[in-house]
Amino acid sequence: MNNIEMLTNVINHLLKENDETRKRLIKEDTNILRSYLRHCIHEVILEIKVNKQKEDLIRRAVKQLIKEAEATGGSPETPSDITAMNFLKNLLKNIIPSLEEGYKELTSSKGQRISFRKHILNAAENLLNNLDADPEVIDNEGLEEITIKVGDEKPEGFIDIYGDEGKGEDSEEELSPEEEFAKGLEDRKFDKTGRNAAFESFNKVHNQIENEYSKLDPDAVVEGREESEREIFRDYLLLNLKLYFDKFEEDLSSNPDPEEPTTPSEDEFVRTGEERVGGEELIPPEEAGL
């Protein structure tokens, strides 16, 4: 066993200690390494608990706002003192119905809905990241586009670093739109039905998110706060999406399975009661002597 494996085993063992034991052994254990590791684990766990408490407080506050908004039927409310929140409110009114429709269509398994949720959140964050990057727009006016086709002579000055490489079976395959949409989650085995439904739903709301976010000055900082307008918009957009997905899941779980409807074809058959093995069966009227 090498040093890395030994250290891993030690850490895994220390992680199994309860809080009281860990606090006591931080002071009592004479082994400096174990004591230091326990201290680091304690600090991380404490930070996780604090962040979880903060998140729970925000979730409860936002859930209450959602309930109040539903209770008033979406009636006009006093605008927020933060522009980003006003833009976000308008955005949510427009995009949540589309996302709800796409989410609630996935009734075969919870895995489909989890995939939908993860891909929507990932796509929204990727979109905002791309908008924040704000790549410099190149003015191509007056520049002649050069198209290189297989077999064409290379333009003067073009340096081909690949040659014939990359043209065979090992060349990078072009991604489908759905696969491109899922970038960042390729290593996660999420349900593809949920991914495809998320792709379709996000296409419906993509432009609306981009329009609202782009209206905010990237350099604008909210007075009296350290966050910028865009940071507030981003944080509360992602939080609200998570909360609405929680709400959609609660809606689905609270609805009992509907009774199976009687199809028109069943009206043309007669029930035989318990006359046959296996219980009630349907037979054509002529076989029942009717």
C-alpha positions as CSV (number, residue, x, y, z in Angstrom):
1,M,0.0,0.0,0.0
2,N,1.5,3.3,-1.0
3,N,1.3,6.6,0.9
4,I,-1.7,7.9,-1.1
5,E,-3.8,4.8,-0.4
6,M,-2.8,4.9,3.3
7,L,-3.8,8.6,3.6
8,T,-7.1,7.8,1.8
9,N,-7.9,5.0,4.3
10,V,-7.1,7.3,7.2
11,I,-9.4,10.1,5.9
12,N,-12.2,7.6,5.2
13,H,-11.8,6.3,8.8
14,L,-11.9,9.8,10.3
15,L,-14.9,10.8,8.2
16,K,-16.9,8.0,10.0
17,E,-16.3,9.6,13.4
18,N,-19.3,11.4,14.9
19,D,-19.0,15.1,15.8
20,E,-18.5,14.6,19.5
21,T,-15.7,12.1,19.1
22,R,-14.0,14.3,16.5
23,K,-14.1,17.4,18.7
24,R,-12.6,15.4,21.6
25,L,-9.9,13.7,19.6
26,I,-8.8,17.0,17.9
27,K,-7.4,18.0,21.4
28,E,-6.5,14.6,22.8
29,D,-4.9,12.7,19.8
30,T,-1.1,13.2,20.0
31,N,-0.7,12.3,16.3
32,I,-0.3,15.7,14.6
33,L,-1.5,14.5,11.1
34,R,-4.7,12.9,12.4
35,S,-5.4,15.9,14.6
36,Y,-5.0,18.3,11.6
37,L,-7.1,16.1,9.4
38,R,-9.9,16.0,12.0
39,H,-9.7,19.8,12.3
40,C,-10.1,20.2,8.5
41,I,-13.0,17.8,8.4
42,H,-14.7,19.6,11.2
43,E,-14.3,23.0,9.5
44,V,-15.7,21.7,6.2
45,I,-18.7,20.0,7.8
46,L,-19.4,23.2,9.8
47,E,-19.3,25.2,6.6
48,I,-21.7,22.8,4.9
49,K,-24.2,23.1,7.7
50,V,-24.0,26.9,7.7
51,N,-24.6,27.0,3.9
52,K,-27.4,24.5,4.2
53,Q,-29.1,26.6,6.8
54,K,-28.8,29.7,4.6
55,E,-30.2,27.9,1.6
56,D,-33.1,26.6,3.7
57,L,-33.9,30.1,4.8
58,I,-33.8,31.5,1.3
59,R,-35.9,28.5,0.0
60,R,-38.6,29.2,2.7
61,A,-38.7,32.9,1.9
62,V,-39.0,32.3,-1.9
63,K,-41.7,29.6,-1.4
64,Q,-43.7,32.1,0.7
65,L,-43.4,34.7,-2.1
66,I,-44.6,32.1,-4.6
67,K,-47.6,31.2,-2.4
68,E,-48.4,34.9,-2.0
69,A,-48.2,35.5,-5.7
70,E,-50.5,32.5,-6.4
71,A,-53.0,33.7,-3.8
72,T,-53.3,37.1,-5.4
73,G,-53.7,35.5,-8.8
74,G,-50.6,37.2,-10.2
75,S,-52.0,40.7,-9.5
76,P,-49.5,43.6,-9.8
77,E,-47.3,44.0,-6.8
78,T,-45.0,46.7,-5.6
79,P,-41.8,46.6,-7.7
80,S,-38.6,45.4,-6.0
81,D,-36.0,48.0,-5.1
82,I,-33.6,46.0,-7.2
83,T,-34.0,46.2,-11.0
84,A,-32.6,42.7,-11.5
85,M,-35.4,41.2,-9.4
86,N,-38.0,43.1,-11.4
87,F,-36.6,41.7,-14.7
88,L,-36.4,38.3,-13.1
89,K,-40.1,38.4,-12.0
90,N,-41.2,39.3,-15.6
91,L,-39.0,36.5,-16.9
92,L,-40.4,33.8,-14.6
93,K,-44.0,34.7,-15.5
94,N,-43.1,34.0,-19.1
95,I,-41.0,30.9,-18.9
96,I,-42.3,28.9,-15.9
97,P,-45.5,27.7,-17.7
98,S,-43.4,26.3,-20.5
99,L,-41.0,24.5,-18.2
100,E,-43.9,23.2,-16.1
101,E,-45.6,21.7,-19.1
102,G,-42.4,20.0,-20.3
103,Y,-41.6,18.7,-16.8
104,K,-45.1,17.3,-16.0
105,E,-45.2,15.4,-19.3
106,L,-42.5,13.1,-18.0
107,T,-44.5,10.7,-16.0
108,S,-42.9,7.3,-16.8
109,S,-40.2,7.7,-14.2
110,K,-38.7,10.2,-11.7
111,G,-35.3,9.7,-13.5
112,Q,-36.7,11.4,-16.6
113,R,-37.7,14.4,-14.5
114,I,-34.4,14.6,-12.7
115,S,-32.7,14.6,-16.1
116,F,-35.0,17.4,-17.3
117,R,-34.2,19.4,-14.1
118,K,-30.4,18.9,-14.3
119,H,-30.2,19.8,-18.0
120,I,-32.4,22.9,-17.7
121,L,-30.3,24.2,-14.8
122,N,-27.1,23.4,-16.6
123,A,-28.2,25.0,-19.8
124,A,-29.4,28.2,-18.0
125,E,-26.0,28.5,-16.2
126,N,-24.1,27.9,-19.4
127,L,-26.2,30.5,-21.2
128,L,-25.5,33.1,-18.5
129,N,-21.8,32.3,-18.5
130,N,-21.6,32.8,-22.3
131,L,-23.4,36.1,-21.9
132,D,-21.0,37.2,-19.2
133,A,-18.0,36.3,-21.4
134,D,-19.3,38.8,-23.9
135,P,-16.8,37.9,-26.7
136,E,-15.6,40.7,-28.8
137,V,-17.7,41.0,-31.9
138,I,-15.6,41.0,-35.1
139,D,-16.7,43.2,-37.9
140,N,-16.5,41.1,-41.0
141,E,-17.8,43.8,-43.3
142,G,-15.6,44.0,-46.3
143,L,-13.7,40.8,-45.5
144,E,-13.9,38.1,-48.1
145,E,-14.8,34.7,-46.6
146,I,-12.5,31.9,-47.5
147,T,-14.0,28.4,-47.8
148,I,-11.7,25.5,-47.9
149,K,-13.0,22.3,-49.4
150,V,-11.4,18.8,-49.6
151,G,-9.2,18.8,-52.6
152,D,-8.9,22.6,-52.9
153,E,-5.6,24.2,-53.0
154,K,-4.7,25.7,-49.6
155,P,-4.8,29.6,-49.6
156,E,-1.4,31.2,-49.4
157,G,-0.3,31.6,-45.8
158,F,-2.5,28.7,-44.5
159,I,-0.6,26.4,-42.3
160,D,-2.2,22.9,-42.2
161,I,-1.2,21.4,-38.8
162,Y,-3.4,18.3,-39.3
163,G,-2.6,17.2,-42.8
164,D,-4.6,14.0,-43.5
165,E,-5.0,13.3,-39.8
166,G,-8.5,13.6,-38.4
167,K,-10.2,12.4,-41.6
168,G,-10.4,8.8,-40.5
169,E,-12.4,6.9,-37.9
170,D,-10.7,8.7,-35.0
171,S,-11.8,12.1,-36.1
172,E,-14.0,14.0,-33.7
173,E,-17.6,13.3,-34.5
174,E,-20.0,16.1,-34.8
175,L,-22.3,16.4,-31.8
176,S,-26.1,16.3,-32.2
177,P,-28.0,19.4,-31.0
178,E,-29.1,17.5,-28.0
179,E,-25.6,16.4,-27.2
180,E,-24.3,19.9,-27.6
181,F,-27.1,21.1,-25.3
182,A,-26.0,18.6,-22.6
183,K,-22.3,19.8,-22.5
184,G,-21.0,19.7,-19.0
185,L,-23.2,16.7,-18.1
186,E,-21.7,14.2,-20.5
187,D,-20.2,12.1,-17.8
188,R,-23.4,11.9,-15.9
189,K,-25.7,9.0,-16.9
190,F,-28.9,11.0,-17.1
191,D,-32.0,9.8,-18.8
192,K,-32.0,10.8,-22.5
193,T,-35.8,11.2,-22.7
194,G,-35.6,13.8,-20.0
195,R,-32.6,15.4,-21.7
196,N,-34.4,15.7,-25.1
197,A,-37.6,17.1,-23.4
198,A,-35.4,19.7,-21.6
199,F,-33.7,20.6,-24.9
200,E,-37.1,21.3,-26.5
201,S,-38.4,23.3,-23.5
202,F,-35.2,25.3,-23.2
203,N,-35.4,26.3,-26.8
204,K,-38.7,27.9,-26.0
205,V,-37.3,30.1,-23.2
206,H,-33.7,30.6,-24.3
207,N,-34.3,33.9,-26.0
208,Q,-36.4,35.3,-23.1
209,I,-33.6,34.5,-20.6
210,E,-31.0,36.1,-22.8
211,N,-33.1,39.2,-23.5
212,E,-33.7,39.9,-19.8
213,Y,-30.2,39.2,-18.7
214,S,-28.6,41.2,-21.5
215,K,-30.6,44.3,-20.4
216,L,-28.5,44.4,-17.2
217,D,-25.3,46.4,-17.2
218,P,-22.5,43.9,-16.5
219,D,-20.7,46.5,-14.3
220,A,-23.8,47.7,-12.4
221,V,-23.5,47.1,-8.6
222,V,-26.6,47.3,-6.5
223,E,-26.4,50.3,-4.1
224,G,-25.7,49.2,-0.6
225,R,-24.8,45.6,-1.6
226,E,-21.6,44.0,-2.9
227,E,-23.4,42.0,-5.6
228,S,-23.9,43.2,-9.1
229,E,-27.3,43.3,-10.8
230,R,-26.3,40.3,-12.9
231,E,-25.1,38.3,-9.9
232,I,-28.4,38.8,-8.2
233,F,-30.3,37.9,-11.3
234,R,-28.2,34.7,-11.8
235,D,-28.5,33.5,-8.2
236,Y,-32.2,34.0,-7.9
237,L,-33.0,32.6,-11.4
238,L,-31.2,29.3,-10.6
239,L,-32.8,29.2,-7.1
240,N,-36.3,29.9,-8.4
241,L,-35.9,27.2,-11.1
242,K,-34.9,24.7,-8.4
243,L,-37.9,25.7,-6.2
244,Y,-40.4,25.5,-9.1
245,F,-39.1,22.1,-10.0
246,D,-39.6,21.1,-6.4
247,K,-43.1,22.4,-6.6
248,F,-43.8,20.6,-9.9
249,E,-42.6,17.3,-8.3
250,E,-44.9,17.9,-5.3
251,D,-47.8,18.5,-7.6
252,L,-47.2,15.2,-9.4
253,S,-46.7,13.2,-6.2
254,S,-49.9,14.7,-4.6
255,N,-52.1,13.6,-7.5
256,P,-53.4,10.1,-7.1
257,D,-53.3,7.8,-10.1
258,P,-56.4,8.4,-12.2
259,E,-58.9,5.5,-12.7
260,E,-58.4,3.7,-15.9
261,P,-61.0,5.0,-18.4
262,T,-63.3,2.6,-20.1
263,T,-62.5,2.5,-23.8
264,P,-65.4,2.5,-26.4
265,S,-64.4,-1.0,-27.5
266,E,-65.2,-2.4,-24.1
267,D,-68.8,-1.4,-24.4
268,E,-69.1,-3.9,-27.3
269,F,-68.1,-6.8,-25.0
270,V,-69.8,-8.7,-22.2
271,R,-68.3,-9.5,-18.8
272,T,-68.4,-13.2,-17.9
273,G,-68.0,-12.7,-14.1
274,E,-66.3,-15.6,-12.4
275,E,-67.3,-18.3,-14.9
276,R,-63.8,-18.7,-16.3
277,V,-60.5,-19.4,-14.6
278,G,-58.6,-16.2,-14.0
279,G,-61.5,-14.0,-12.9
280,E,-63.5,-11.6,-14.9
281,E,-63.0,-11.6,-18.6
282,L,-64.4,-9.8,-21.7
283,I,-66.0,-11.8,-24.5
284,P,-67.9,-10.8,-27.6
285,P,-71.7,-10.6,-27.2
286,E,-72.3,-13.4,-29.7
287,E,-70.3,-15.8,-27.6
288,A,-72.3,-14.9,-24.6
289,G,-75.5,-15.8,-26.4
290,L,-76.8,-12.2,-26.4
